[in-house]
Amino acid sequence: MNDTPKFIQQKQFEIIASKPLKDRLNGLFEMTELSRKIIRNRIRTKIPDISEIELKIEMFKTFYRFDYDEDTLQIIAKQMACYL
């Protein structure tokens, strides 16, 4: 869903672009960590007794579900389980 008017998006971009690179990177890292926490919590809510290894695998599958087809994703997940 994208209901933000173009002129507002442009203003947001201008504000972000005006910040020093260090601040922009810190914001990016904070948003990345927040998204990881949200996904981790969503998985734990669905599967309360999930192990840490299974959680890492499920997070990988969530993050990369559009980058790999289902068969490849499952092969990688199995290898992760062996490695971890």
N, C-alpha and C positions, 0 to 999 in steps of 0.2 A: 504494500500500500504506500503510495506516495501522494499525499495531499498537501504538501508544502508548496506554496507558490514559488515560481522561478525567481522572483526578485528577492524573496527571503533566502532561498538557497544561495543566491549570489552573494548576499550580505554575509551569510554564515561563512562562505568560502573566503571572502575578503578578510573577515575577522581572524580566521584561522591562519590564513596566509601571511598576515601581518605579524604573527608571533615569531619569535626566534625558533630556529630549527630544534634546539634543545627542548623547548616547551612543547612543540608539536610532537616530537618523539615521545616525550613523557606522557602526553595525552594518549597517544597511540598505544603505548605499553599498558597504561591504566585501563583503556577500553578492552584491550585484548585479554587482560587478566580478569576483568569483570565478566566478559563473555565466557571465559573458561569456568568461572565460578558458577555462573547461571546454568551452563550445560551440565557441570558436575552435579549440582543440586537437583536438576531435573531428572538425571539418570538415577540418582540415589532415591528420589521420591518414587520413581517407577519400580526400582529394584532395591529395596531397603537393605538387604543382606549381601549386597555385591562386595566382592573382595577388591582390594586396591588394584590388583592386576587386571581383573575384569573391568574395572572402572576405566583404567587407562585404555584398554582395548575399545570399549564402548565410546569413549571420547574420540579416539582416532577415527572410528567408523562414522561418528557424527560429523566431525570436521571434514573428512575426505569423501563423504558419500556422493558428491557430485564430480569428484576427480577420477574415480575408479568405477568400473562396472561392478555389479554385486558379486560375481564370482571372484574377481581379483581382490575385492575388499575382504572377502571371507578367507582367501588364501593368505593375505597379509596378516589378518587377525589371528589365524592359526599359528603362523610363524612368530608373531609377537608373543603369543601365549607360551610357546616353547622357549623363546629367548628370555622373557621376563620371569 
